[in-house]
Structure formats: C-alpha cells, structure tokens
C-alpha cells in the first residue's frame, strides 16, 4: 500500500529551531550533538549545499524529545537539511498519531522518521529510526523474540539496547553514516 499524501501537514509542524527550544527532555544533550557536528567529507557538504537549487522537496520529521534515537540522529539531520535549504518541519509523534501510524517500523511506533515529500505532499522516501548498521540489531532481536510478554523479553531488550549504544559508537562516529544514508536516499529523487 502506498504512503498517504502529506500536503495537509505542511505548515503544521515546528521549525527545527522551535523544536529544540520547546524540548522539555534531553535538550542540552540534543544541542550538544547539534553543536558537535562536523562534515567528515567536503563532498557530502557540497552535495547537501547543492540542494539549495531544488525547490521541489519538503521534509517532515516525526520525533519526540524523550527518544534517545531522536537525540542522537536528528541533530545530524537538522545540520544536513539546514545547509540544503529544504523546508523542514518536526511533527511531534504524540500530536500526529495518524501520520505515525502510516510510518511504522516493524509494526511499531519508532522515531525519528524523516519523511521526504515533493511539494504536492507525495512521499518520496523515508529514513529512520536509526542508521542501518544500528537498526539491524533491533530487526534481528524482534525476529528472534516476537513475544513481548515472554519472561525474558525485557532482559534481552536491555542487552540489545547496550549493543545499539556500541554500534552508535563514541561521540560523533555515526554522524558520517547518517549523512551518507541521507545522501543516498535523496540522490534517488
């Protein structure tokens, strides 16, 4: 089934700066991740800068300030989109459940989801909730542990969360991976 047209959501989200200012959880960590971003490749920076010539793209980001993946990943996404000039809005997951439910990850609500659309609101693609090499840990866990009510589910989930943390790496290691994945995605539009 195709994704819904999202043109009715344009103008309903928060600009990135307002999202950061409105955060009631994790704001300082989010800001620190934003401030610590550096381009690991001049070629990547030039690619995102070149998108300023395009006026056919819009981005909606499903997010929530309580989510660790939002705090890790969205500062990088904001930096890339800021230099690209692509109009970007954040939809708080809890305020837009009908949109969230169109972009489930393995049947569940996971944020962030970065949605790329054309100016008519037609969805072109999406990224998230994590870089591929990090997300594959969760995919494998869910495949092997379909019963959320199993006695050892939470115990196993704790181990998975530790592995996810390791895969994100220290500091800003994952930033270049996120940039590369976004670039590959956008290059297809």
Backbone bond lengths (Angstrom), bond angles and torsions (degrees), N, CA, C in turn:
res aa  C-N    CA-C-N  psi(-1)  N-CA   C-N-CA  omega(-1)  CA-C   N-CA-C  phi
1 X - - - 1.450 - - 1.522 110.18 -
2 X 1.304 117.62 139.28 1.460 121.99 -178.65 1.523 112.05 -74.65
3 X 1.298 115.30 161.31 1.461 121.08 177.39 1.528 109.45 -77.59
4 X 1.330 116.45 153.82 1.466 120.21 -178.05 1.530 111.89 -72.26
5 X 1.309 116.42 159.08 1.459 120.66 171.96 1.530 106.65 -74.35
6 X 1.319 116.79 132.60 1.470 120.94 -175.17 1.525 113.75 -111.01
7 X 1.326 117.59 13.67 1.470 119.01 -176.92 1.527 111.97 -58.44
8 X 1.339 116.85 -30.00 1.470 119.83 179.28 1.534 112.75 -69.09
9 X 1.324 117.50 -10.15 1.467 121.45 178.56 1.528 112.23 -95.54
10 X 1.343 117.36 -13.13 1.466 119.65 177.38 1.530 107.79 -62.84
11 X 1.332 115.70 130.69 1.456 120.19 -179.48 1.518 113.69 87.22
12 X 1.336 117.42 -1.91 1.469 120.96 -178.81 1.536 112.80 -101.34
13 X 1.329 115.92 -8.21 1.458 119.69 -178.08 1.515 111.81 -100.03
14 X 1.315 115.09 -177.34 1.462 121.84 178.91 1.526 109.87 -98.22
15 X 1.336 116.98 136.66 1.469 117.63 170.00 1.540 108.65 -61.48
16 X 1.338 118.11 153.19 1.468 120.24 -177.73 1.529 114.54 -48.97
17 X 1.318 117.87 -45.88 1.472 120.97 -178.07 1.536 110.61 -61.48
18 X 1.328 116.86 -41.90 1.467 120.27 178.50 1.519 111.78 -66.44
19 X 1.342 116.83 -36.87 1.464 119.95 176.83 1.530 109.43 -59.08
20 X 1.323 116.64 -48.11 1.465 120.58 -178.97 1.530 110.18 -61.32
21 X 1.328 116.05 -46.11 1.467 120.29 -178.53 1.527 112.45 -64.62
22 X 1.326 117.49 -28.98 1.465 121.04 -177.01 1.526 113.40 -88.08
23 X 1.325 117.60 -5.07 1.461 120.67 -177.69 1.520 110.68 -62.64
24 X 1.336 115.67 131.74 1.463 120.26 175.79 1.522 111.03 -104.76
25 X 1.321 116.65 -10.25 1.467 122.25 177.07 1.526 108.19 -131.72
26 X 1.319 116.41 144.01 1.473 122.80 171.46 1.524 115.51 61.92
27 X 1.325 117.88 18.03 1.470 119.71 -175.41 1.530 112.37 -62.75
28 X 1.336 117.15 -45.33 1.469 118.77 -176.55 1.529 110.87 -67.18
29 X 1.323 117.60 -37.95 1.470 120.39 177.95 1.536 110.11 -67.03
30 X 1.332 116.84 -41.82 1.464 121.39 177.61 1.524 109.65 -59.49
31 X 1.336 116.32 -48.83 1.468 121.26 -179.13 1.530 111.05 -62.04
32 X 1.334 116.71 -40.05 1.469 120.69 178.49 1.532 110.48 -62.72
33 X 1.337 116.95 -41.12 1.468 120.20 177.98 1.527 110.69 -65.94
34 X 1.308 116.35 -38.40 1.465 121.10 177.69 1.531 109.66 -63.70
35 X 1.327 115.70 -47.96 1.470 121.13 -177.03 1.524 113.18 -67.76
36 X 1.341 117.22 -27.55 1.471 120.27 -176.65 1.531 112.18 -85.85
37 X 1.332 117.38 -4.13 1.465 119.90 -178.02 1.524 110.59 -66.07
38 X 1.330 115.14 134.28 1.467 120.97 169.84 1.520 107.09 -137.95
39 X 1.324 116.21 149.12 1.458 121.01 177.50 1.514 108.48 -73.80
40 X 1.327 117.88 122.57 1.465 120.22 179.03 1.528 110.40 -83.59
41 X 1.333 115.82 -12.64 1.459 120.30 -179.20 1.529 109.36 -140.53
42 X 1.309 115.39 125.46 1.468 120.52 177.78 1.530 110.02 -64.13
43 X 1.317 115.88 -33.60 1.464 121.07 178.72 1.541 110.83 -62.72
44 X 1.329 116.70 -41.39 1.474 120.39 177.12 1.526 110.29 -64.19
45 X 1.331 116.62 -44.87 1.467 120.18 179.85 1.535 110.03 -58.85
46 X 1.326 116.11 -44.72 1.468 120.47 179.97 1.526 111.65 -63.91
47 X 1.338 116.76 -36.83 1.469 119.88 177.85 1.533 110.11 -60.61
48 X 1.335 116.75 -50.58 1.471 119.49 -178.03 1.533 111.23 -66.07
49 X 1.324 116.37 -36.20 1.468 120.35 177.58 1.534 110.50 -64.27
50 X 1.325 116.71 -35.65 1.472 121.15 -178.73 1.524 112.55 -66.47
51 X 1.323 117.15 -18.25 1.466 120.59 -179.81 1.528 112.16 -71.12
52 X 1.320 117.54 -11.00 1.462 121.13 176.89 1.525 111.27 -60.03
53 X 1.330 116.93 -21.37 1.469 121.07 -179.47 1.522 111.48 -80.77
54 X 1.329 116.66 -9.67 1.468 120.21 -179.18 1.516 109.68 -100.21
55 X 1.316 115.90 133.87 1.461 118.92 178.19 1.527 110.14 -119.57
56 X 1.349 115.69 18.89 1.468 120.07 -174.65 1.527 113.79 -104.00
57 X 1.329 117.97 4.45 1.460 120.57 -176.88 1.523 112.13 -115.52
58 X 1.326 114.90 147.59 1.464 123.35 173.98 1.522 106.98 -137.03
59 X 1.343 116.33 150.07 1.463 120.28 178.39 1.519 109.67 -128.11
60 X 1.323 114.51 131.90 1.464 122.43 171.31 1.524 106.23 -118.12
61 X 1.324 116.36 132.52 1.460 120.53 -179.08 1.523 109.05 -118.20
62 X 1.329 116.06 117.88 1.463 120.72 173.14 1.522 106.86 -80.74
63 X 1.331 116.34 124.71 1.465 119.69 -174.75 1.520 111.12 -153.21
64 X 1.331 115.04 167.47 1.458 123.26 174.58 1.527 107.37 -151.40
65 X 1.325 116.55 138.20 1.474 119.22 -174.24 1.524 113.98 -70.13
66 X 1.333 118.08 -17.52 1.470 121.11 -179.45 1.531 112.64 -80.58
67 X 1.332 117.36 -8.66 1.463 121.38 -172.05 1.527 112.35 -91.05
68 X 1.321 115.91 124.39 1.461 121.28 179.58 1.518 113.72 -61.09
69 X 1.326 117.19 -35.34 1.468 119.53 179.30 1.524 111.15 -68.78
70 X 1.325 117.36 -32.89 1.474 120.74 174.90 1.526 109.06 -64.06
71 X 1.325 115.92 -45.74 1.467 121.33 -177.73 1.533 110.95 -64.07
72 X 1.320 117.21 -35.73 1.471 120.72 179.67 1.530 112.68 -77.55
73 X 1.335 116.76 -41.58 1.466 120.73 -166.94 1.523 115.45 -98.53
74 X 1.318 117.54 -37.80 1.459 119.11 -172.62 1.537 113.57 -69.33
75 X 1.327 120.82 -31.26 1.467 117.55 173.87 1.531 112.07 -56.81
76 X 1.319 117.61 -37.20 1.467 122.29 178.56 1.532 109.69 -68.82
77 X 1.339 115.94 -45.07 1.464 120.83 178.82 1.534 109.51 -60.37
78 X 1.339 116.85 -45.32 1.469 120.69 178.46 1.526 111.09 -56.81
79 X 1.329 116.68 -44.80 1.469 120.38 -178.53 1.528 110.69 -61.97
80 X 1.328 116.84 -44.91 1.467 120.39 -178.88 1.528 111.00 -65.27
81 X 1.323 116.46 -42.73 1.456 119.60 -176.79 1.524 111.63 -74.50
82 X 1.333 116.16 -30.80 1.464 120.51 178.46 1.531 110.51 -60.40
83 X 1.325 115.87 -47.35 1.464 120.13 -178.15 1.540 111.00 -71.67
84 X 1.341 116.39 -21.19 1.469 120.66 -177.65 1.522 112.78 -82.40
85 X 1.326 116.16 -20.85 1.451 119.49 -177.75 1.523 114.20 76.70
86 X 1.337 118.26 6.98 1.471 121.14 178.95 1.538 108.70 -73.83
87 X 1.346 117.66 125.13 1.466 119.44 177.68 1.532 110.66 -57.26
88 X 1.333 115.32 126.44 1.460 121.80 -173.03 1.520 110.16 -130.13
89 X 1.336 115.93 133.68 1.461 121.91 177.04 1.520 109.31 -133.47
90 X 1.331 115.93 147.42 1.457 121.93 176.92 1.526 108.41 -103.85
91 X 1.324 114.85 126.87 1.456 121.39 173.41 1.529 107.22 -102.03
92 X 1.333 116.74 116.50 1.466 119.54 178.27 1.529 107.18 -67.35
93 X 1.325 115.40 124.60 1.464 121.36 -174.20 1.531 112.58 -49.55
94 X 1.313 117.29 -46.94 1.468 120.74 -175.94 1.529 112.80 -66.19
95 X 1.336 117.21 -23.79 1.470 121.20 -179.68 1.524 112.84 -89.89
96 X 1.326 116.51 -10.25 1.467 120.91 -176.95 1.535 110.35 -135.19
97 X 1.347 117.60 54.78 1.473 120.27 -175.26 1.526 113.22 -61.46
98 X 1.332 116.92 -30.81 1.470 119.35 -178.89 1.525 111.18 -68.64
99 X 1.330 117.14 -31.34 1.469 119.87 175.63 1.527 108.72 -74.97
100 X 1.330 116.58 -45.14 1.468 120.78 179.20 1.522 110.44 -54.26
101 X 1.319 116.82 -42.17 1.460 120.23 -176.28 1.532 113.28 -70.31
102 X 1.319 117.42 -11.93 1.474 121.55 174.56 1.532 111.30 -88.87
103 X 1.335 116.43 -9.79 1.466 120.89 -175.60 1.529 110.68 -129.87
104 X 1.328 116.32 47.87 1.460 121.13 -179.72 1.525 110.68 -71.80
105 X 1.316 115.57 152.62 1.456 122.95 176.03 1.519 107.08 -112.10
106 X 1.325 116.98 114.63 1.468 122.15 -177.20 1.533 110.44 51.14
107 X 1.310 116.84 39.44 1.462 121.22 176.83 1.513 115.47 82.99
108 X 1.328 117.85 -1.11 1.464 120.83 -177.57 1.523 112.57 -122.25
109 X 1.319 114.74 162.03 1.464 120.81 177.89 1.526 109.35 -81.78
110 X 1.309 116.33 112.59 1.464 121.87 177.58 1.518 108.27 -130.92
111 X 1.300 115.16 134.79 1.459 120.50 176.13 1.516 108.57 -124.58
112 X 1.324 116.84 155.58 1.454 128.40 6.22 1.524 112.52 -84.08
113 X 1.323 115.03 153.80 1.458 122.44 168.32 1.522 106.18 -124.79
114 X 1.321 116.26 119.05 1.461 122.97 179.38 1.527 106.51 -98.15
115 X 1.333 115.86 114.39 1.464 121.46 -175.02 1.525 109.57 -105.88
116 X 1.317 115.68 122.72 1.462 121.34 176.11 1.520 108.01 -98.33
117 X 1.336 116.31 129.83 1.460 121.41 179.72 1.519 108.94 -134.99
118 X 1.337 115.30 162.87 1.457 118.36 172.16 1.533 108.10 -87.09
119 X 1.311 116.36 177.29 1.470 119.45 -175.27 1.524 112.03 -66.20
120 X 1.328 117.66 -17.25 1.456 121.53 176.80 1.520 112.98 -86.79
121 X 1.343 116.81 -1.27 1.463 120.81 178.11 1.515 115.09 90.07
122 X 1.336 117.15 5.08 1.462 120.75 178.68 1.535 109.14 -78.39
123 X 1.323 116.16 126.56 1.465 121.07 -177.58 1.521 109.88 -71.03
124 X 1.331 115.18 126.88 1.465 122.04 178.75 1.527 111.26 -96.37
125 X 1.331 115.76 -32.44 1.458 119.65 -178.26 1.505 110.36 176.48
126 X 1.322 115.34 177.03 1.459 120.42 -179.31 1.511 110.38 -148.46
127 X 1.332 114.56 157.98 1.470 121.90 175.91 1.527 106.95 -132.39
128 X 1.301 116.00 145.70 1.462 120.37 173.44 1.524 111.08 124.53
129 X 1.298 115.00 173.00 1.456 129.69 6.37 1.534 114.47 -84.72
130 X 1.340 115.82 -9.91 1.468 120.47 -177.13 1.523 109.20 -142.26
131 X 1.347 116.20 162.38 1.467 118.11 171.58 1.538 109.09 -57.76
132 X 1.309 116.69 149.12 1.470 122.68 -174.20 1.528 112.59 -52.41
133 X 1.330 117.69 -46.77 1.471 120.36 -175.80 1.529 111.66 -66.36
134 X 1.313 117.57 -22.17 1.467 121.44 176.99 1.531 109.27 -86.64
135 X 1.324 116.40 -43.70 1.459 121.84 -176.94 1.522 112.35 -63.26
136 X 1.331 117.63 -31.64 1.466 119.05 -176.36 1.528 112.22 -60.65
137 X 1.335 118.00 -26.18 1.472 121.39 176.24 1.531 109.26 -63.53
138 X 1.332 117.01 -44.77 1.463 121.39 -179.19 1.525 110.86 -69.71
139 X 1.322 117.17 -39.27 1.470 120.96 178.88 1.527 109.57 -58.61
140 X 1.319 115.85 -47.72 1.469 120.82 -179.19 1.530 110.61 -64.65
141 X 1.326 117.17 -42.17 1.471 120.79 178.98 1.529 110.47 -59.58
142 X 1.322 117.08 -47.80 1.476 120.72 -177.67 1.525 110.68 -65.44
143 X 1.331 116.28 -34.43 1.466 120.03 178.41 1.529 110.21 -64.90
144 X 1.327 116.37 -41.52 1.466 120.98 -177.10 1.524 113.22 -83.30
145 X 1.337 117.32 -17.76 1.468 121.35 -175.59 1.529 111.23 -131.13
146 X 1.325 116.97 69.03 1.467 118.93 -176.03 1.529 114.08 -71.25
147 X 1.326 117.02 -20.62 1.473 120.44 -176.44 1.525 111.02 -93.39
148 X 1.345 115.39 101.83 1.465 120.23 -179.27 1.521 112.49 -66.29
149 X 1.326 117.65 -17.81 1.468 121.62 -178.67 1.522 112.95 -92.54
150 X 1.328 116.93 1.51 1.470 120.21 179.26 1.526 109.54 -61.03
151 X 1.316 115.57 146.53 1.471 121.55 -175.66 1.527 112.73 -57.19
152 X 1.341 117.24 -36.06 1.468 120.40 -175.93 1.527 113.26 -100.60
153 X 1.327 118.42 9.80 1.472 121.64 -176.64 1.527 111.41 -58.71
154 X 1.334 117.78 -51.57 1.469 121.02 -177.31 1.531 111.68 -64.15
155 X 1.322 115.57 -37.65 1.471 120.52 178.64 1.535 110.02 -62.96
156 X 1.330 116.21 -45.37 1.467 120.87 178.55 1.528 110.66 -66.94
157 X 1.338 116.63 -36.88 1.469 120.83 179.46 1.532 110.18 -62.74
158 X 1.321 117.08 -37.41 1.473 120.82 178.81 1.534 110.21 -61.27
159 X 1.318 116.41 -40.31 1.473 121.35 178.18 1.528 109.62 -64.92
160 X 1.326 116.60 -42.38 1.466 121.57 179.28 1.529 109.71 -61.68
161 X 1.318 117.34 -43.92 1.471 120.71 179.95 1.536 111.04 -61.47
162 X 1.333 116.92 -36.83 1.471 120.17 176.55 1.529 110.12 -63.76
163 X 1.329 116.05 -43.70 1.472 120.48 -179.89 1.526 110.35 -65.39
164 X 1.326 116.87 -38.31 1.465 120.56 176.94 1.529 109.43 -60.28
165 X 1.319 116.47 -44.64 1.466 121.06 177.55 1.516 111.74 -58.51
166 X 1.334 116.76 -42.78 1.471 121.21 178.28 1.519 110.75 -62.91
167 X 1.325 116.36 -41.54 1.465 119.69 -177.64 1.522 112.43 -69.27
168 X 1.321 115.99 -30.54 1.464 117.56 174.66 1.526 109.21 -64.57
169 X 1.326 115.78 -31.95 1.453 120.06 177.79 1.506 112.46 83.69
170 X 1.303 114.71 175.99 1.458 121.28 179.58 1.517 109.90 -77.96
171 X 1.290 115.77 141.45 1.457 120.26 172.78 1.510 113.94 58.26
172 X 1.336 114.55 -120.68 1.465 120.27 -170.62 1.528 113.85 -105.97
173 X 1.322 117.98 17.02 1.472 121.11 -176.83 1.525 113.27 -51.85
174 X 1.330 116.94 -39.32 1.467 119.66 -174.43 1.527 112.89 -78.45
175 X 1.331 117.79 -12.40 1.470 119.99 -176.95 1.521 112.64 -57.03
176 X 1.329 117.07 -46.40 1.469 120.60 -177.92 1.523 110.97 -64.47
177 X 1.333 116.85 -33.92 1.461 121.16 178.80 1.531 109.78 -66.71
178 X 1.315 117.61 -44.17 1.465 121.79 178.88 1.525 109.80 -61.11
179 X 1.328 116.28 -46.14 1.473 120.85 179.04 1.526 110.45 -58.93
180 X 1.325 117.09 -44.72 1.459 121.15 -179.41 1.531 110.66 -62.62
181 X 1.337 117.04 -44.31 1.469 120.07 -179.26 1.525 110.91 -65.25
182 X 1.320 117.57 -41.10 1.481 120.47 177.72 1.523 109.97 -63.94
183 X 1.325 116.00 -42.52 1.474 119.74 -178.53 1.534 110.43 -62.52
184 X 1.339 116.75 -45.06 1.462 120.29 178.78 1.525 110.58 -59.82
185 X 1.323 116.43 -41.96 1.468 121.18 179.96 1.513 111.53 -63.55
186 X 1.331 116.54 -51.97 1.466 121.29 -177.32 1.531 111.63 -64.90
187 X 1.314 116.63 -32.09 1.476 120.57 -179.80 1.524 111.82 -61.43
188 X 1.315 117.38 -20.25 1.455 121.47 179.68 1.518 114.28 -84.44
189 X 1.329 118.57 -3.93 1.476 120.91 -176.97 1.522 111.18 -99.76
